[in-house]
């Protein structure tokens, strides 16, 4: 016999755990399924090489869930400036906190810190049943209900099933939802480095013809790097010994923080553009990387996922706890698919624009960056968009983002 729940969320990464908390705060009985137990993270633990540049809108979402204070008790680094420049032109941009009229532009937070804070809150919530390690074996739908069989043998009947199990979502595959996928023929290289000069609570990004290089400030004074490089170059960078890599990284960053003095191990992941053909179907919603993946050059991936989560909670407000109308899920899909498609198209356009070399393209990029930098209202609009302060914002976040 199937056990009943109002909602079943598959995937307890940062986005999935936030969805589960949002649903539980609406009074729904939630089952949260995760395949791998998250590792505890505290101030003394090793740094996670995977970090996120959290927007002000994401911060507002975490505050709404009541977990932002827990993130701050673990480890974070706020940044008040962002400097972007082009390696092959005079183009450069500088955004600062005054452009958004806030104390900061955002925070750099490790993935492990986010997941630990959110999952700890989910485990402690009386309306959330935590099942880990556990996986979905099969799914069926009948009479407006969704049945989910888990590999451990339990069967749940749920009014809402949320796929939050990442870019390679097995649940999405089980639901026969197709994906449009394209490769950037690049890999993202991540590491933590110590530089000669302090990071100045600034996010630095240099656009190279082979891919952008970002240096993101960390609370220990070091920087997390995200170096998006064409496949051949990435393979070469990964094969270097540490001394050679530090020299190459110093050159690639134009020694903006002086020489790179120390580096951790390097990890790499392929860069792809990916979009699910559907975000929703009766009784089912996709969020985060299960729905979309974009190039990391603007650091917006998790921010888009958090806005998926917040928007889903927004459209479900006022819906019966014991049922979710298909119309509400369609509203969610319309709102988020449009916003994510715009962002995805913009990132792909930037990827192609900065990947071009030659006099015409160099002049075009330089002039474009100068226009944005020199016109205050335009620069502020770009800064507010990046911070998530403009656009389709869930109503309960608006007091925090005005």
C-alpha positions in Angstrom: 0.0 0.0 0.0 1.3 3.4 -0.9 2.1 6.0 1.7 0.6 9.5 1.1 2.4 12.9 1.0 1.5 16.3 -0.3 4.8 16.6 -2.2 7.8 14.5 -2.9 11.1 16.2 -3.9 13.8 14.2 -5.5 17.3 15.7 -5.0 18.5 17.5 -1.8 21.1 19.8 -3.4 20.8 23.5 -2.6 17.8 24.0 -4.9 15.9 20.9 -4.0 16.3 21.3 -0.3 15.1 24.9 -0.6 12.0 23.7 -2.5 11.3 21.1 0.2 11.6 23.8 2.9 9.3 26.2 1.0 6.6 23.6 0.6 6.8 22.6 4.2 6.4 26.2 5.3 3.2 26.2 3.4 1.9 23.5 5.6 2.5 20.6 3.2 3.7 17.2 4.2 6.9 16.7 2.2 9.2 13.7 1.5 12.7 14.7 0.5 14.7 11.9 -1.3 18.5 12.1 -1.8 20.9 9.5 -3.1 24.0 10.6 -1.2 24.3 11.9 2.4 25.7 15.5 2.3 28.9 16.0 4.2 28.8 18.3 7.3 30.4 21.6 6.8 31.6 24.0 9.5 34.1 26.8 9.9 37.0 24.5 10.5 36.3 22.1 7.6 38.2 22.2 4.3 37.0 24.5 1.6 34.8 23.2 -1.1 36.2 23.9 -4.6 32.7 24.4 -5.9 31.5 27.9 -5.0 28.6 30.2 -6.0 28.2 33.9 -6.4 24.9 34.3 -4.6 22.7 37.2 -5.8 20.8 39.5 -3.5 17.6 37.8 -4.7 19.0 34.4 -3.6 20.0 35.9 -0.3 16.4 37.1 0.1 15.1 33.6 -0.7 17.3 32.0 1.9 16.3 34.7 4.5 12.6 33.8 3.7 13.4 30.2 4.4 15.1 31.1 7.7 18.5 29.6 6.7 20.5 32.6 5.7 21.7 33.2 9.3 22.9 29.5 9.4 24.9 30.1 6.2 26.5 33.1 7.8 27.4 31.1 10.8 29.4 28.7 8.7 31.5 30.5 6.1 31.0 33.2 3.4 32.6 36.2 1.8 30.6 39.3 0.7 31.8 41.2 -2.3 31.1 44.9 -2.9 32.8 45.3 -6.3 32.9 43.5 -9.6 35.6 44.2 -12.2 35.4 42.8 -15.7 37.8 43.4 -18.5 38.6 42.1 -22.0 42.0 40.7 -22.8 41.9 41.9 -26.4 40.4 45.4 -26.2 40.4 48.4 -23.9 36.9 47.4 -22.7 36.3 47.2 -19.0 33.4 47.4 -16.5 33.2 48.2 -12.9 30.1 47.6 -10.8 30.0 48.4 -7.1 27.5 48.3 -4.3 26.3 51.9 -4.9 25.0 50.7 -8.3 22.4 48.6 -6.4 22.1 50.8 -3.3 23.1 48.0 -1.0 25.9 47.1 1.4 27.2 44.5 -1.0 26.6 43.1 -4.5 26.4 39.5 -3.3 28.1 36.7 -1.4 30.5 34.0 -2.4 29.4 30.8 -0.7 30.6 27.2 -1.1 28.2 24.6 -2.3 29.0 22.4 0.7 28.0 25.3 3.1 24.7 25.9 1.3 23.8 22.3 1.1 24.7 21.7 4.8 22.6 24.6 6.0 19.6 23.8 3.9 19.6 20.1 4.6 20.1 20.6 8.3 17.0 22.8 8.3 15.1 20.2 6.2 16.0 17.4 8.5 14.9 19.4 11.5 11.5 20.4 10.0 8.6 18.4 11.4 6.8 18.3 8.0 9.7 16.9 6.1 10.6 13.2 5.9 14.2 12.8 5.0 15.1 9.7 3.1 18.8 9.2 2.3 20.4 7.3 0.8 17.5 6.5 -1.5 16.7 6.6 -5.2 13.6 6.5 -7.4 13.0 3.2 -9.1 9.9 4.1 -11.1 7.0 6.6 -11.5 3.4 6.2 -12.7 0.4 8.5 -12.8 -3.3 7.7 -12.5 -6.4 9.4 -11.3 -4.6 12.7 -10.9 -2.1 11.2 -8.4 1.6 10.4 -8.9 3.0 7.2 -7.5 6.7 6.9 -6.9 8.4 3.6 -6.1 11.8 3.9 -4.3 14.6 1.4 -4.6 14.3 0.7 -0.9 10.8 -0.7 -1.5 8.6 2.1 -0.3 5.8 3.5 -2.5 4.5 7.0 -2.1 1.4 8.6 -3.6 1.9 12.4 -4.0 0.0 15.4 -5.3 3.2 17.0 -6.4 6.5 15.5 -7.6 9.5 17.8 -8.0 12.6 16.8 -10.0 15.6 18.6 -8.5 18.2 15.9 -9.1 20.6 17.9 -11.3 21.7 18.2 -14.9 21.8 14.4 -15.4 18.3 14.0 -13.8 17.3 10.3 -13.7 13.8 11.4 -12.7 13.5 13.6 -15.8 14.5 10.6 -17.9 12.0 8.4 -16.2 9.3 11.0 -17.0 10.3 10.9 -20.7 11.0 14.7 -20.7 13.4 15.5 -23.5 16.4 17.8 -23.3 17.9 20.2 -25.8 21.6 20.0 -25.2 24.7 21.7 -26.8 28.3 21.6 -25.9 30.5 24.7 -25.6 33.6 22.6 -26.3 35.0 24.0 -23.0 35.8 22.7 -19.5 35.5 24.7 -16.3 38.6 24.4 -14.2 38.2 25.2 -10.5 40.8 25.6 -7.7 41.6 27.7 -4.7 44.6 30.0 -4.9 46.6 32.4 -2.8 47.7 35.6 -4.5 50.3 38.2 -3.7 47.7 40.9 -3.1 44.4 40.8 -1.2 41.2 40.2 -3.2 39.7 43.5 -1.9 36.2 41.9 -1.6 36.0 42.1 -5.4 34.9 39.6 -7.9 37.4 39.8 -10.9 36.8 38.4 -14.3 38.9 38.6 -17.4 37.6 37.6 -20.8 40.1 35.7 -22.9 39.5 34.5 -26.4 39.7 30.9 -25.1 37.2 31.5 -22.3 36.6 33.7 -19.2 38.7 33.5 -16.0 37.0 34.5 -12.7 38.7 35.1 -9.4 36.2 35.1 -6.6 37.0 36.3 -3.0 36.9 33.8 -0.1 36.7 34.4 3.6 40.3 33.2 4.2 41.7 35.9 2.0 42.3 33.5 -0.9 40.4 33.3 -4.2 38.4 30.6 -5.9 39.1 30.4 -9.6 36.7 29.4 -12.3 38.6 29.2 -15.6 36.5 28.3 -18.6 38.9 27.1 -21.3 38.6 25.4 -24.7 38.9 21.7 -24.4 42.5 21.4 -25.7 43.7 24.3 -23.5 41.9 22.8 -20.5 43.6 19.5 -20.9 46.9 21.2 -21.1 46.2 23.3 -18.0 45.2 20.2 -16.1 48.4 18.4 -17.1 50.7 21.1 -15.8 52.6 20.9 -12.5 51.7 23.4 -9.9 54.5 25.8 -10.6 53.8 26.0 -14.3 50.1 26.4 -13.6 50.6 29.2 -11.2 52.7 31.1 -13.7 50.1 30.5 -16.5 47.3 31.7 -14.2 49.2 34.8 -13.1 49.6 35.7 -16.8 46.0 34.9 -17.7 44.8 37.1 -14.8 47.2 39.9 -15.9 48.6 39.7 -12.4 45.6 41.8 -11.2 46.3 40.5 -7.7 50.0 40.0 -8.2 51.6 36.6 -8.7 49.7 33.4 -7.8 51.7 32.0 -4.8 49.8 28.8 -4.0 47.2 26.6 -5.5 45.1 23.6 -4.5 44.4 20.6 -6.7 42.5 21.4 -9.9 39.1 19.9 -10.9 37.3 20.3 -14.2 33.8 19.8 -15.5 32.4 20.0 -19.1 30.5 23.1 -20.0 27.2 22.6 -21.7 23.9 24.5 -22.5 20.9 22.4 -21.6 17.2 23.0 -21.5 14.4 20.6 -20.7 11.6 20.5 -23.2 9.0 20.9 -20.4 9.3 22.4 -17.0 6.0 21.0 -15.8 3.2 18.4 -16.5 0.2 17.5 -14.4 1.4 17.0 -10.8 5.1 17.4 -11.8 7.6 20.3 -11.8 11.3 20.5 -12.8 13.6 23.0 -11.0 17.3 23.9 -11.1 19.8 22.0 -13.2 17.1 19.4 -14.0 15.4 22.1 -16.0 18.3 24.2 -17.3 22.1 24.5 -17.4 23.9 27.6 -18.6 27.5 28.7 -19.1 29.0 29.7 -15.8 30.6 33.0 -17.1 28.1 35.1 -15.2 27.8 32.8 -12.2 24.0 32.7 -12.5 23.3 29.0 -12.4 22.3 28.5 -8.8 20.6 31.9 -8.7 18.3 30.8 -11.5 17.6 27.6 -9.7 16.7 29.4 -6.5 14.3 31.6 -8.4 12.8 28.4 -9.9 12.2 27.3 -6.3 10.8 30.6 -5.1 8.5 31.0 -8.1 7.2 27.5 -7.6 6.4 28.3 -4.0 4.8 31.6 -5.2 2.4 30.0 -7.6 1.4 27.3 -5.1 0.5 29.8 -2.5 -3.3 29.5 -2.0 -3.4 26.1 -3.7 -4.9 23.3 -1.7 -2.4 21.3 0.3 -4.1 18.1 -0.9 -3.9 18.9 -4.6 -2.1 21.1 -7.1 -3.9 22.4 -10.1 -2.2 21.9 -13.5 -2.9 25.6 -14.2 -0.6 26.6 -11.3 2.2 24.5 -12.6 1.7 26.0 -16.1 2.1 29.4 -14.6 5.3 28.3 -13.0 6.6 26.9 -16.3 5.7 30.1 -18.3 7.4 32.4 -15.8 10.6 30.5 -15.3 11.1 29.1 -18.8 11.0 32.7 -20.3 13.4 34.1 -17.7 15.8 31.2 -18.0 15.7 31.2 -21.8 16.6 34.9 -21.9 19.5 34.3 -19.5 20.7 31.2 -21.4 20.5 33.1 -24.8 22.4 36.0 -23.3 25.2 33.8 -21.9 25.5 32.0 -25.3 25.7 35.3 -27.1 28.5 36.5 -24.7 30.4 33.3 -25.1 30.4 33.7 -28.9 31.1 37.4 -28.8 34.1 37.1 -26.5 35.4 34.0 -28.3 35.9 36.1 -31.5 39.3 37.7 -32.3 40.2 40.4 -34.7 40.0 44.2 -35.1 36.2 44.4 -35.7 35.2 42.2 -32.8 37.8 43.8 -30.4 36.5 47.3 -31.2 32.9 46.2 -30.9 33.4 44.6 -27.5 35.5 47.6 -26.2 32.9 50.1 -27.3 30.0 48.1 -25.9 31.7 47.7 -22.5 32.6 51.4 -22.5 29.0 52.4 -23.2 27.7 50.3 -20.3 30.4 51.6 -18.0 30.0 55.3 -18.8 26.2 55.6 -18.8 25.1 55.4 -15.1 21.5 54.3 -15.6 22.5 51.6 -18.0 25.3 50.3 -15.7 23.0 50.3 -12.7 20.3 48.4 -14.7 22.9 45.7 -15.6 24.0 45.6 -11.9 20.4 45.3 -10.7 19.6 42.5 -13.2 22.7 40.6 -12.1 21.8 41.0 -8.5 18.3 39.7 -9.2 16.6 42.9 -8.1 14.6 43.4 -11.3 12.4 41.2 -13.3 9.7 38.7 -12.3 10.3 38.4 -8.6 8.1 36.3 -6.3 5.8 38.6 -4.3 7.1 37.5 -0.9 10.7 38.5 -1.9 9.8 41.9 -3.2 10.1 43.7 0.2 13.7 42.5 0.4 14.6 43.4 -3.2 13.3 46.9 -3.5 
